[in-house]
Amino acid sequence: MAIKGLKKPVFGEYNFNGAAVTYANGFVCGKAVEYSAEIETSENNPLYGDDEIAENDFGTFSSGTLTLNTTDLDQKTSMGLLSLKKVQVNVGETQVTELVSDDDAKQKPKGFGIVEVHQINDVNKYRALILTKVTPQIPADAATTKGESIEWQTKEITCLIQRSDEESENYKHPWKREAWFDTYAGAAEYLKTVLNALDTLNATSAAGTSSGKTKITITNPVAGATYKYSTDGPAPTYKQDLTSWTDLTQGEDITAANGSTLYIAQVNGEKKAIAAGTVTVVANEGP
């Protein structure tokens, strides 16, 4: 058996309510290139008797370092990973979105998951690994000019690995969880469910045909997919039942206040959310 591949680096916001740990607003962090988790343990504490080790208090997990190389970090991923804020500035007649690193950018813990592809007796198996509490460090900025050929440059993210705060029947401050699957789809579903990671849904809004109306266009549509929307929110969690949300048909007018936030989602056959996003409404304000 051997490892032969790596897929799906996922982060989710870490939340502890005093009893259980949950994750929110999960997202895929580019495409995995390489990762490592270096673990530090306390020293063994042996008791010697009759000139040999009679008992031993073995070392336990103390902390660790996650290093992830990913293809790139776009603005949305950087915001989620590093808790950056978004500012709109005007450059001439063009509005530009800035990501700002300042005193408000506080490093916050996340959950991290990834899928290793193993070959065992000529059959692919998929190990889905979750580090329960990691805190991303500020990454370095570096790039190399293009020469006669392209030198591919990836992003490196370093995170502190810690124990989870959860202490329950099944989890006594875990720092790692893992599960094995026969299919990649099963492993990916595990990460999405635990880390609450919906696929990203992108959309635009344009003024509708009458006052108070807008038209929503999904810019990354999936063939045959079903969409729903809410003017109230909040953003759904993974596999949340959205039966109560309103069906969204692209190209048809819907009622929404100009400048408000519209919550949109792709749902499966059971009306449960599998992708989500938001769009700022551009509505027809009438004569």
C-alpha positions in Angstrom: 0.0 0.0 0.0 1.1 3.6 -0.6 -0.2 7.1 -0.8 -0.5 8.3 -4.4 -2.7 11.5 -4.3 -4.2 14.4 -2.4 -7.5 16.2 -2.8 -9.9 18.7 -1.3 -8.3 21.0 1.3 -11.2 22.3 3.4 -11.4 24.8 6.3 -14.4 25.6 8.5 -14.8 28.2 11.2 -14.3 26.7 14.7 -17.1 27.3 17.3 -17.3 26.0 20.8 -20.5 26.5 22.8 -19.1 25.3 26.1 -20.1 21.7 25.4 -19.7 20.8 21.7 -17.6 22.0 18.8 -19.2 22.8 15.5 -17.9 24.3 12.3 -19.5 27.0 10.1 -18.9 28.6 6.7 -16.7 25.9 5.4 -14.8 26.5 2.2 -12.4 24.7 -0.2 -8.9 26.3 -0.1 -7.8 26.0 -3.7 -6.4 22.7 -4.9 -4.1 20.6 -2.7 -0.4 20.4 -3.8 1.2 19.1 -0.7 0.6 19.0 3.1 2.3 17.8 6.3 1.3 17.7 9.9 4.3 17.7 12.3 3.3 16.7 15.8 5.1 17.6 19.0 4.7 15.4 22.1 5.8 15.6 25.7 8.8 13.6 26.9 8.5 10.0 28.1 8.8 9.7 31.8 10.2 6.3 32.7 10.4 4.8 36.2 13.5 2.6 36.6 13.5 -0.5 38.9 16.0 -3.4 39.0 18.1 -1.5 36.5 15.4 -1.4 33.9 12.2 0.5 33.0 9.5 -0.8 35.3 6.8 1.7 34.3 6.6 4.5 31.7 4.4 7.6 31.5 4.5 7.9 27.7 4.6 11.3 26.0 1.3 12.7 24.8 0.3 15.2 22.1 1.1 18.8 23.0 0.8 20.8 19.7 1.8 20.6 16.1 2.3 22.5 12.8 0.2 22.1 9.7 1.8 23.1 6.4 -0.4 23.2 3.4 0.7 24.1 -0.2 -2.3 25.0 -2.3 -2.6 26.2 -5.9 -3.6 29.8 -5.0 -5.5 31.9 -2.6 -8.3 34.1 -4.1 -9.9 37.0 -2.4 -12.8 35.0 -0.9 -10.6 32.2 0.4 -8.2 34.7 1.9 -11.0 36.5 3.7 -12.3 33.2 5.2 -8.8 31.9 6.1 -7.3 35.1 7.6 -10.4 37.0 8.8 -9.5 39.9 6.6 -12.0 42.7 6.0 -13.3 43.9 2.6 -13.3 47.6 1.7 -14.7 49.2 -1.5 -12.5 52.1 -2.9 -12.9 54.1 -6.1 -10.1 54.1 -8.6 -11.2 56.8 -11.1 -14.7 55.7 -12.2 -14.1 52.0 -11.2 -15.0 50.6 -7.8 -12.3 48.2 -6.5 -12.6 45.6 -3.7 -9.7 45.7 -1.3 -8.8 43.0 1.3 -7.2 44.8 4.2 -4.8 43.4 6.8 -4.8 45.7 9.8 -5.4 45.6 13.6 -8.9 44.2 13.0 -7.5 41.1 11.3 -7.4 38.6 14.2 -6.2 35.0 13.7 -9.1 32.7 14.5 -9.1 28.9 14.8 -10.5 26.6 12.1 -11.1 23.0 11.5 -9.1 21.6 8.6 -9.8 18.5 6.4 -8.1 16.8 3.4 -8.4 13.6 1.5 -5.5 11.3 0.9 -5.7 8.8 -2.0 -4.1 5.4 -1.1 -3.6 2.3 -3.3 -4.1 -0.9 -1.4 -3.9 -4.2 -3.3 -4.4 -2.3 -6.5 -7.6 -0.7 -5.3 -8.0 3.0 -4.5 -9.0 3.9 -0.9 -9.6 7.4 0.5 -8.5 8.6 3.9 -10.4 11.7 5.0 -8.4 13.4 7.8 -9.7 16.3 10.0 -7.5 18.4 12.3 -10.0 19.6 14.7 -8.5 22.9 15.7 -5.9 24.8 13.7 -5.0 28.5 13.7 -3.7 29.9 10.4 -0.6 32.1 10.6 -0.1 35.1 8.3 1.4 33.7 5.1 4.4 35.2 3.3 4.0 37.0 0.0 6.5 36.0 -2.6 6.6 35.6 -6.4 9.2 35.1 -9.1 9.2 36.8 -12.5 8.4 34.7 -15.6 11.5 33.6 -17.6 11.6 31.6 -20.8 9.3 29.0 -19.3 6.7 29.1 -16.5 7.9 28.3 -13.0 4.8 27.3 -11.2 4.4 29.1 -7.8 2.0 27.9 -5.1 0.9 29.3 -1.8 2.1 27.9 1.5 -0.1 28.2 4.6 1.2 27.3 8.1 -1.2 26.6 11.0 -0.8 25.9 14.7 -2.4 22.5 15.6 -4.1 22.3 19.0 -6.5 20.1 20.8 -10.2 20.7 20.4 -12.1 22.1 23.4 -14.8 19.4 23.1 -15.0 16.9 26.0 -17.9 14.4 25.5 -18.6 10.7 25.5 -16.9 10.3 22.1 -14.4 13.1 22.1 -11.9 13.9 24.8 -10.2 17.0 23.4 -9.3 15.4 20.1 -6.8 16.9 17.8 -7.3 14.6 14.8 -10.2 12.6 13.3 -10.1 10.3 10.3 -12.3 8.0 8.3 -11.7 5.7 5.4 -13.9 5.3 2.3 -14.1 3.2 -0.8 -14.9 6.3 -3.0 -13.7 9.8 -3.2 -17.3 11.0 -3.1 -17.8 9.4 0.3 -14.6 11.0 1.7 -15.6 14.5 0.3 -19.1 14.2 1.8 -17.6 13.4 5.2 -15.4 16.6 5.1 -18.3 18.7 3.8 -20.6 17.4 6.5 -18.2 17.8 9.5 -16.8 21.2 8.4 -20.1 22.5 7.0 -18.6 23.3 3.6 -21.1 24.1 0.9 -19.9 24.6 -2.7 -19.8 28.3 -3.8 -22.7 29.6 -5.8 -22.0 32.8 -7.7 -24.8 35.1 -9.1 -25.5 38.6 -10.4 -28.5 40.8 -10.0 -30.0 43.2 -12.6 -33.0 45.5 -12.5 -36.2 43.8 -13.3 -39.0 44.9 -15.6 -41.0 46.8 -13.0 -40.6 48.7 -9.7 -39.2 46.6 -6.8 -38.2 43.7 -9.1 -34.8 42.1 -9.9 -33.5 39.3 -12.1 -31.0 36.9 -10.7 -28.5 35.0 -12.9 -26.4 32.1 -11.6 -23.0 32.6 -13.2 -21.7 29.1 -12.4 -24.8 27.0 -13.1 -25.0 23.3 -12.9 -27.0 21.5 -15.6 -30.4 20.4 -14.2 -29.8 22.0 -10.8 -32.6 23.4 -8.6 -32.2 26.8 -6.9 -33.9 28.6 -4.0 -33.6 32.0 -2.5 -34.4 33.9 0.7 -34.5 37.6 1.3 -34.1 37.1 5.1 -31.3 34.5 5.4 -29.2 33.6 7.2 -26.9 31.6 4.9 -27.7 27.9 5.1 -25.6 25.1 6.6 -24.6 22.1 4.6 -27.6 19.8 3.8 -30.0 22.2 5.6 -33.6 21.7 4.6 -34.6 24.7 2.5 -38.2 23.6 1.7 -39.4 26.9 3.1 -37.2 29.0 0.8 -38.7 30.3 -2.5 -37.9 28.6 -5.8 -35.6 30.6 -8.0 -36.0 30.5 -11.8 -33.3 32.4 -13.7 -34.6 35.2 -15.9 -37.9 35.6 -14.0 -38.6 38.8 -11.9 -38.5 38.4 -8.1 -39.3 41.0 -5.5 -36.4 42.3 -3.4 -35.3 45.6 -2.0 -32.6 47.5 -3.9 -29.2 47.2 -2.1 -30.4 44.3 0.1 -28.6 40.9 0.4 -30.3 38.0 -1.3 -29.4 34.5 -0.1 -29.3 31.9 -2.8 -28.7 28.1 -2.7 -28.6 25.1 -4.9 -30.6 22.2 -3.4 -30.7 18.5 -4.0 -33.8 16.4 -4.7 -34.6 16.5 -1.0 -34.5 20.4 -1.0 -31.3 20.3 1.1 -28.6 22.9 0.5 -25.4 21.7 -1.3 -24.1 25.1 -2.6 -24.8 28.7 -1.5 -23.9 32.3 -2.0 -25.2 35.8 -1.7 -25.7 38.7 -4.1 -26.4 42.4 -3.5 -29.8 43.2 -5.1 -30.0 45.6 -8.0 -33.8 46.3 -8.2 -35.9 48.4 -10.5 -36.6 51.6 -8.5 -39.4 52.7 -10.8 -39.9 56.1 -12.4 
